Amino acid sequence: MNKKIKIIGAGLAGAEAAWQAAEQGLSVTLYEMRPEAKSPVHKTSDFAELVCSNSLRAAGVTNAVGLLKEEMRRQGSLIMRCADATRVPAGGALAVDREGFARMVTEEVEDHPNIEVIRTEVTNLDDLLDDESLVIVAAGPLLADKLAADLQGRLGAEYLHFHDAVAPIVDGATIDMSKAYWASRWGKGESEQGDYINCPMNKEEYLRFYNELVAAERAPLHDFESEKDFEGCMPIESMARRGEDTMRFGPMKPVGLPNPHDEGREAYAVVQLRQDNAAGSMFNLVGFQTRLLWGEQKRVFGLIPGLENAEILRYGVMHRNTFINSPDLLKPELCLKSDERIFFAGQITGVEGYVESAACGLAVGYNAARIARGEAPFAWDTVTAMGGLLAHLQTPTADFQPMNVTFGLIEPLGYKVRGKQLKNAKIAERALAWLAENSPLYQYNQAEAAEENAEGNE
């Protein structure tokens, strides 16, 4: 008799894990505390809600996260299918209609015949653990206090903390387009007009904005938090404090964005806004994660040309992120060394980013299903983006930190290739070929797709 799969948390990792296990024929119970209990940053009760940005980052396979997404697609990822179906223009990136994406994921999961959804808060793993079940903790980096306390006592290991910062979203209709303009960097966009709204600054405007930003008042930290900014999601004000020109070489880089309001000249600095919903009514400030006080956000960001009278629909916030020391605590299939009934998936393991969290959920959901059936777990080779990412969670370091997928995590080619893009293309080609030959998930989903096509042609 197969064991049952119980999953805590219906975020990107939890929803993907539930889908993968259910697709393998396992009985899955998915526990989600919203709306019964609230999260510091979530606004809805939908699954896989995106709280920071609506971008899943680069689309092409010559970028590591683009390769990871393609690997997931070919292995039947629910998250990728929903992301592709709710895509909005974002140049060379994959961005989604935030609400439409979460709603589609929720509907797909709730409609699956092998998944039971229970809307309640889990505060203790003992309530779920038995000899007939495997438990996947995919509660995300914002663990509720009682579950966090249970895990801390159970693991006997000290948690590490950093902070994530969320960028503001503005009403597109309130952006002054006599100062702002549409464009994609170097003209590499999906739409003719350009995929981003750009707000240009001259040197005087930039320096005024910079000085007000570094002097602005930030929201106080909670008692459980400490001042430790995570490099991958740094608040814009923290970036500014590193030097006057730091932002101009980061999110406010002006190159490749000639200003049509100034005879095609490049500005001194540019703030980019990316479409956040399919209707094109909401735009988020790219790279402007922040924990400034809301009043300060209105004042300081109102200094950006074109945003003087912009209505902020969602203010930026900063929140705690919690992750465990996976190399010390987890086996390669991401179950506890001390209790193989308990798995972890998503950001709590030390992967960073939406796509990486979902990929981790895919791997854990699939392997939990295999183990529940009495089969050996599957191992992704480090020639793949997924294998390299999972290997990071097994690599002991003196100071284990969250990690985005990069080509540095993937096994080198072993021979020289001239040109970065060509080298990355060769790595991607090798990864996808390995999946086609070795991944049961790839082969299963290819067979499913072929069967659907045959039925459609009858």
GUFI-867219 format. One record per residue (C-alpha): x, y, z; residue in one letter. Coordinates in pm, 1 decimal. Layout:
N
         c1         c2         c3   code
          X          Y          Z      a
...
***
This chain:
458
         c1         c2         c3   code
        0.0        0.0        0.0      m
      137.3      341.6      -97.3      n
      199.8      599.6      170.7      k
        5.9      925.8      163.0      k
      170.4     1261.8       96.2      i
       90.2     1555.2      324.2      k
      214.9     1899.2      225.6      i
      228.2     2213.4      439.2      i
      199.4     2531.8      233.5      g
       47.2     2604.1     -108.5      a
      307.4     2844.6     -239.3      g
      507.1     2782.4     -555.1      l
      693.6     2486.7     -406.6      a
      396.6     2333.7     -225.9      g
      159.1     2362.2     -520.9      a
      418.2     2211.8     -756.8      e
      503.1     1931.9     -512.1      a
      134.2     1849.0     -468.8      a
       80.5     1837.8     -843.8      w
      382.2     1615.2     -911.4      q
      292.7     1364.9     -639.9      a
      -72.0     1358.5     -746.3      a
       25.0     1306.4    -1111.4      e
      213.1      995.6     -998.8      q
     -112.3      857.1     -858.9      g
      -45.7      931.5     -491.9      l
     -309.7     1055.7     -250.8      s
     -211.2     1411.3     -152.1      v
     -340.7     1636.6      124.0      t
     -236.5     1999.8       88.1      l
     -261.4     2223.6      396.4      y
     -280.8     2600.9      345.2      e
     -333.9     2836.4      638.2      m
     -479.5     3123.6      433.0      r
     -740.2     3263.6      470.4      p
     -781.0     3115.7      821.0      e
     -450.1     3271.8      924.4      a
     -279.6     3567.7      759.9      k
       74.7     3610.8      627.9      s
      271.4     3935.5      665.1      p
      291.4     3982.3      286.5      v
       23.5     3776.0      108.9      h
     -288.6     3961.9       -2.2      k
     -510.7     3677.1     -126.4      t
     -589.9     3316.6      -40.0      s
     -482.5     3189.9     -382.3      d
     -199.7     2939.6     -418.7      f
      143.6     3037.9     -556.0      a
       78.4     3407.5     -493.1      e
      375.0     3616.6     -609.5      l
      456.0     3869.7     -339.1      v
      777.2     4035.6     -457.4      c
      779.6     4070.8     -836.0      s
      570.6     3926.0    -1115.4      n
      881.6     3832.1    -1314.1      s
     1015.1     3478.2    -1338.0      l
     1329.3     3631.1    -1488.1      r
     1512.7     3550.5    -1813.2      a
     1332.9     3340.8    -2072.6      a
     1614.1     3212.8    -2294.3      g
     1804.0     2890.2    -2225.6      v
     2138.2     3070.3    -2254.5      t
     2052.4     3211.5    -1910.9      n
     2062.8     2965.7    -1619.8      a
     1713.4     3043.1    -1490.7      v
     1580.9     3022.0    -1846.2      g
     1733.8     2676.8    -1877.4      l
     1583.4     2573.0    -1544.4      l
     1239.8     2683.9    -1663.6      k
     1275.9     2483.4    -1983.7      e
     1382.1     2175.0    -1786.6      e
     1071.1     2217.2    -1572.3      m
      844.5     2255.2    -1874.9      r
      974.4     1932.9    -2021.8      r
      910.2     1752.2    -1695.7      q
      547.8     1857.6    -1664.2      g
      572.1     2154.1    -1428.9      s
      234.6     2296.3    -1327.0      l
      392.2     2629.5    -1233.9      i
      552.0     2668.9    -1576.2      m
      233.4     2573.0    -1759.9      r
       37.0     2833.7    -1565.1      c
      311.8     3094.4    -1608.6      a
      320.3     3045.3    -1985.1      d
      -59.1     3069.0    -2001.2      a
      -70.9     3400.3    -1809.5      t
      236.1     3566.3    -1958.4      r
      254.5     3946.0    -2000.9      v
      510.8     4140.2    -2210.7      p
      850.0     4176.3    -2040.1      a
     1115.8     4182.6    -2310.3      g
     1358.0     3894.2    -2263.2      g
     1197.9     3791.2    -1934.3      a
      899.7     3574.8    -1842.5      l
      655.7     3784.3    -1642.2      a
      299.4     3690.5    -1554.5      v
      -34.4     3844.4    -1472.7      d
        5.5     3810.4    -1099.4      r
     -360.7     3748.6    -1011.6      e
     -438.4     3537.0    -1317.0      g
     -137.8     3315.6    -1254.3      f
     -223.0     3246.2     -889.0      a
     -587.6     3186.6     -973.4      r
     -498.4     2933.4    -1243.7      m
     -260.4     2743.6    -1015.2      v
     -528.5     2732.9     -744.6      t
     -795.2     2602.3     -980.3      e
     -567.8     2334.8    -1126.4      e
     -465.1     2206.0     -784.3      v
     -814.1     2214.3     -634.7      e
     -957.2     2032.2     -936.3      d
     -704.8     1747.1     -929.3      h
     -882.2     1424.3     -825.1      p
     -585.8     1305.6     -614.9      n
     -547.0     1627.5     -413.3      i
     -747.0     1722.8     -106.7      e
     -704.0     2084.1        6.8      v
     -752.2     2166.3      374.4      i
     -756.4     2533.9      470.3      r
     -608.5     2528.6      817.9      t
     -287.1     2623.2      992.8      e
      -50.1     2340.0     1084.0      v
      135.5     2423.2     1404.4      t
      302.0     2092.3     1485.2      n
      433.1     1818.7     1257.4      l
      329.8     1551.3     1505.2      d
      -30.2     1625.8     1403.3      d
       48.7     1492.4     1053.8      l
      318.4     1232.9     1108.9      l
      237.7      862.5     1115.7      d
      381.4      545.7      967.3      d
      156.0      570.8      661.9      e
      247.8      926.7      560.2      s
      529.9     1140.9      430.2      l
      522.1     1512.2      512.8      v
      661.7     1788.4      291.7      i
      724.6     2120.9      463.7      v
      685.0     2386.2      194.2      a
      569.8     2660.0      427.0      a
      797.9     2915.6      263.6      g
     1035.3     3158.1      426.6      p
      760.5     3323.0      633.6      l
      688.7     3044.1      876.1      l
      409.7     3102.5     1123.9      a
      551.8     3133.4     1473.9      d
      417.0     2805.3     1612.9      k
      538.0     2594.6     1321.7      l
      874.5     2772.1     1330.0      a
      908.2     2691.5     1699.3      a
      817.9     2326.5     1634.7      d
     1076.1     2295.7     1358.5      l
     1345.3     2470.8     1556.9      q
     1295.2     2237.2     1849.8      g
     1273.1     1932.8     1623.1      r
     1582.1     2013.2     1417.9      l
     1803.3     2120.5     1702.7      g
     1966.5     2369.1     1465.8      a
     1968.8     2746.9     1473.6      e
     1783.7     2921.3     1194.7      y
     1948.3     3179.9      973.0      l
     1765.8     3498.8      881.9      h
     1780.6     3752.7      603.3      f
     1526.9     3990.8      456.4      h
     1330.2     4010.8      136.0      d
     1206.9     4347.2       16.6      a
      903.2     4397.7     -206.3      v
      886.8     4664.2     -478.9      a
      597.7     4911.6     -502.5      p
      328.8     4881.3     -771.6      i
      176.8     5193.8     -929.1      v
     -137.4     5265.8    -1131.0      d
      -29.9     5286.4    -1494.4      g
     -295.1     5546.7    -1573.8      a
     -132.4     5790.7    -1330.6      t
      214.7     5780.9    -1490.0      i
      299.9     6102.3    -1675.2      d
      391.2     5977.5    -2023.1      m
      495.1     6327.1    -2133.1      s
      808.7     6255.3    -1927.8      k
      819.7     5873.8    -1935.2      a
      838.0     5657.8    -2247.2      y
      801.5     5297.7    -2364.0      w
     1116.5     5106.7    -2459.6      a
     1306.1     4781.7    -2413.7      s
     1680.9     4794.8    -2362.2      r
     1857.3     4790.5    -2699.1      w
     1514.8     4747.9    -2858.9      g
     1500.6     4382.3    -2756.8      k
     1133.9     4364.1    -2665.1      g
      833.2     4155.5    -2756.8      e
      608.8     4448.8    -2844.0      s
      670.4     4719.5    -3102.0      e
      641.7     5002.7    -2851.0      q
      872.1     4837.3    -2595.5      g
      796.6     4631.4    -2288.1      d
      893.9     4875.3    -2011.1      y
      789.9     5224.8    -1913.4      i
     1109.1     5425.0    -1859.2      n
     1142.4     5730.4    -1637.3      c
     1460.1     5922.4    -1732.6      p
     1661.2     6143.8    -1498.3      m
     1924.9     6405.7    -1565.9      n
     2217.8     6437.9    -1324.4      k
     2051.7     6704.7    -1110.4      e
     1731.7     6499.8    -1076.1      e
     1926.7     6185.9     -997.3      y
     2138.2     6347.4     -725.6      l
     1831.2     6497.1     -561.0      r
     1660.4     6156.8     -565.6      f
     1975.1     5984.9     -436.1      y
     2019.5     6227.1     -143.2      n
     1654.2     6202.7      -38.9      e
     1659.6     5822.9      -69.2      l
     1962.4     5767.0      154.1      v
     1818.3     6007.4      413.4      a
     1465.0     5863.4      411.1      a
     1325.8     5688.7      717.7      e
     1288.3     5312.0      706.2      r
     1029.5     5094.7      877.1      a
     1151.2     4950.4     1209.2      p
     1244.3     4584.4     1228.9      l
     1039.2     4334.6     1426.8      h
     1184.4     4181.3     1740.9      d
     1264.4     3855.8     1558.8      f
     1451.5     4033.1     1278.8      e
     1805.5     4164.1     1245.1      s
     1972.0     4400.6      997.5      e
     2103.3     4158.2      739.0      k
     2016.6     4237.2      378.8      d
     2023.3     3948.7      136.6      f
     2227.3     4035.5     -172.1      e
     1975.8     3882.6     -415.2      g
     1688.5     4110.2     -309.6      c
     1855.7     4421.3     -169.6      m
     1641.3     4722.8      -76.6      p
     1704.1     5014.2     -312.5      i
     1794.3     5239.8      -18.9      e
     2057.8     4990.9       98.4      s
     2200.1     4983.7     -253.8      m
     2211.3     5362.9     -259.6      a
     2407.3     5370.8       65.3      r
     2688.1     5178.4     -106.1      r
     2774.7     5476.4     -320.1      g
     2636.7     5758.7     -530.6      e
     2665.3     5568.7     -859.1      d
     2571.5     5218.2     -740.7      t
     2210.8     5245.3     -859.4      m
     2322.8     5380.4    -1201.0      r
     2517.6     5060.5    -1255.8      f
     2229.2     4848.4    -1125.9      g
     1851.9     4888.3    -1168.0      p
     1883.4     5249.8    -1289.6      m
     2133.8     5176.0    -1566.6      k
     2047.5     5409.9    -1860.2      p
     2235.7     5240.4    -2145.0      v
     2038.7     5108.8    -2441.3      g
     1734.5     5324.1    -2359.3      l
     1745.9     5638.6    -2576.5      p
     1494.9     5900.7    -2467.2      n
     1256.0     6008.7    -2747.5      p
     1168.2     6319.6    -2543.2      h
     1533.3     6429.7    -2565.7      d
     1624.4     6367.1    -2930.6      e
     1722.1     6006.8    -2861.0      g
     1991.7     6086.6    -2606.8      r
     2058.2     5851.3    -2316.0      e
     1959.4     5983.4    -1974.0      a
     2189.7     6004.3    -1672.5      y
     1978.0     5737.5    -1501.1      a
     1653.0     5554.5    -1578.6      v
     1386.5     5396.2    -1357.4      v
     1208.1     5110.4    -1536.2      q
      851.6     4996.6    -1466.7      l
      734.0     4651.2    -1573.3      r
      374.9     4552.2    -1650.9      q
      232.5     4358.5    -1356.9      d
     -104.0     4237.5    -1487.2      n
     -256.6     4129.8    -1817.1      a
     -476.0     4439.3    -1835.0      a
     -166.7     4660.4    -1834.1      g
     -305.4     4878.1    -1555.9      s
      -44.4     4798.5    -1290.1      m
      332.5     4847.0    -1307.4      f
      605.8     4760.6    -1059.4      n
      928.1     4956.1    -1013.9      l
     1201.1     4720.9    -1132.0      v
     1471.0     4668.7     -869.2      g
     1301.7     4903.3     -621.0      f
     1244.1     4661.8     -334.6      q
     1226.3     4871.1      -20.5      t
     1140.2     4897.3      345.4      r
     1100.5     5273.4      356.2      l
      802.6     5397.8      554.7      l
      501.1     5425.8      328.2      w
      487.6     5805.0      357.5      g
      854.8     5820.9      264.5      e
      795.3     5597.5      -36.6      q
      525.6     5837.0     -162.0      k
      754.4     6136.6     -111.2      r
     1084.6     5997.5     -240.8      v
      954.0     5794.0     -533.8      f
      743.4     6097.1     -630.3      g
     1073.7     6265.4     -718.7      l
     1110.6     6027.4    -1015.4      i
     1017.0     6212.3    -1337.4      p
      682.9     6079.9    -1455.3      g
      583.4     5947.0    -1113.3      l
      520.8     6282.3     -940.3      e
      147.1     6212.3     -921.4      n
      151.2     5836.2     -960.3      a
      -85.8     5642.7     -737.0      e
       89.7     5367.9     -543.9      i
     -138.8     5063.6     -544.8      l
       89.9     4852.8     -327.6      r
      368.5     4991.7     -114.5      y
      698.2     4815.4      -79.0      g
      746.0     4610.9      236.5      v
     1030.1     4416.5      391.0      m
      988.3     4087.5      568.3      h
     1172.5     3804.4      733.6      r
     1300.7     3511.5      536.1      n
     1391.5     3191.3      716.9      t
     1583.9     2894.2      584.0      f
     1747.8     2586.8      729.1      i
     2104.5     2462.8      701.7      n
     2017.1     2205.3      436.5      s
     2367.7     2058.7      383.1      p
     2381.2     1959.5      749.8      d
     2018.0     1853.9      790.4      l
     1894.1     1699.3      465.8      l
     1965.3     1395.3      250.7      k
     1996.7     1441.5     -128.7      p
     1622.7     1377.9     -177.3      e
     1568.8     1662.6       76.3      l
     1426.5     1457.4      361.1      c
     1567.6     1492.9      711.3      l
     1863.3     1275.2      797.7      k
     1710.5     1240.8     1143.0      s
     1356.2     1154.7     1025.6      d
     1313.6     1037.4      666.1      e
      937.2     1092.5      682.2      r
      989.6     1471.5      675.2      i
     1084.9     1652.1      351.2      f
     1149.5     2019.4      283.8      f
     1082.5     2209.1      -38.7      a
     1115.1     2566.2     -163.3      g
     1287.3     2868.7      -17.4      q
     1306.9     2720.1      329.5      i
     1573.3     2482.4      192.6      t
     1803.9     2761.8       75.7      g
     1706.6     2801.4     -288.1      v
     1629.8     3161.8     -378.3      e
     1372.7     3281.7     -628.3      g
     1030.2     3190.6     -760.9      y
     1153.0     2951.8    -1027.8      v
     1405.8     2785.3     -802.2      e
     1140.0     2730.2     -534.4      s
      903.4     2570.9     -783.5      a
     1183.6     2353.9     -923.5      a
     1263.8     2234.7     -573.3      c
      895.4     2154.0     -522.2      g
      892.1     1955.1     -846.3      l
     1191.5     1747.5     -738.5      a
     1064.8     1684.6     -384.5      v
      707.2     1607.1     -489.7      g
      823.7     1358.6     -750.2      y
     1074.8     1186.9     -523.9      n
      835.6     1173.5     -228.2      a
      592.8      991.7     -458.9      a
      862.7      744.9     -563.4      r
      959.3      678.8     -201.7      i
      592.4      644.4     -102.4      a
      569.1      363.7     -356.8      r
      880.7      196.8     -222.2      g
     1102.3      308.9     -511.8      e
     1445.7      470.2     -497.8      a
     1456.6      850.8     -538.3      p
     1563.2      993.1     -872.8      f
     1882.7     1202.1     -892.1      a
     1923.4     1485.6    -1141.1      w
     2276.0     1504.4    -1274.2      d
     2470.0     1828.6    -1224.0      t
     2489.6     1870.2    -1601.0      v
     2132.4     2003.2    -1561.5      t
     2026.9     2329.8    -1399.9      a
     1799.6     2139.9    -1161.8      m
     2077.6     1902.4    -1061.0      g
     2318.4     2188.9    -1001.8      g
     2065.5     2377.6     -791.0      l
     1984.5     2072.7     -577.6      l
     2356.5     2001.4     -536.5      a
     2394.0     2346.1     -377.4      h
     2167.1     2221.9      -97.9      l
     2412.5     1939.2      -34.0      q
     2731.3     2149.1      -36.1      t
     2851.2     2228.1      318.0      p
     2994.2     2576.8      372.2      t
     3095.8     2777.2      675.6      a
     2808.1     3017.6      609.3      d
     2536.1     2847.5      403.6      f
     2330.5     3108.1      217.4      q
     2034.5     3104.5      -24.3      p
     2128.6     3072.9     -389.2      m
     1973.4     3149.1     -726.7      n
     2047.1     2907.9    -1008.8      v
     2356.8     3005.9    -1208.1      t
     2572.2     2836.3    -1469.2      f
     2835.8     2822.5    -1196.1      g
     2629.5     2548.2    -1027.7      l
     2620.3     2337.5    -1344.7      i
     2902.5     2100.1    -1433.5      e
     3143.5     2262.7    -1683.8      p
     3153.3     2135.1    -2040.8      l
     3507.0     2008.7    -2004.7      g
     3621.3     2177.0    -2325.4      y
     3661.0     2534.9    -2439.7      k
     3394.0     2717.2    -2638.8      v
     3456.4     3066.1    -2772.0      r
     3193.5     3312.5    -2659.3      g
     2973.7     3310.5    -2349.0      k
     2643.6     3273.7    -2534.1      q
     2767.7     2981.1    -2738.9      l
     2910.5     2813.0    -2430.2      k
     2581.7     2854.8    -2243.1      n
     2390.7     2721.5    -2544.2      a
     2610.4     2410.0    -2542.8      k
     2548.1     2362.3    -2169.1      i
     2172.2     2394.8    -2228.1      a
     2181.2     2150.0    -2518.1      e
     2366.2     1896.4    -2304.5      r
     2123.7     1942.3    -2012.2      a
     1811.4     1891.4    -2221.5      l
     1964.2     1590.6    -2393.9      a
     2042.9     1435.7    -2056.1      w
     1683.2     1487.8    -1942.7      l
     1545.8     1330.7    -2259.5      a
     1757.8     1021.1    -2204.2      e
     1741.4      984.3    -1826.5      n
     1445.7     1163.4    -1665.4      s
     1136.1      945.8    -1612.6      p
      936.5     1267.7    -1568.9      l
     1050.8     1394.0    -1907.7      y
      968.1     1065.9    -2075.0      q
      631.7     1037.9    -1897.7      y
      527.1     1389.3    -2001.7      n
      645.6     1342.0    -2358.3      q
      431.3     1028.1    -2378.9      a
      134.2     1214.0    -2229.3      e
      173.8     1497.0    -2480.6      a
      196.7     1251.8    -2771.1      a
     -120.3     1076.1    -2655.2      e
     -309.0     1405.7    -2627.5      e
     -197.9     1506.9    -2974.9      n
     -311.2     1172.2    -3115.9      a
     -653.2     1210.8    -2954.0      e
     -679.7     1564.0    -3088.2      g
     -610.0     1446.5    -3442.1      n
     -871.7     1174.4    -3441.4      e
***
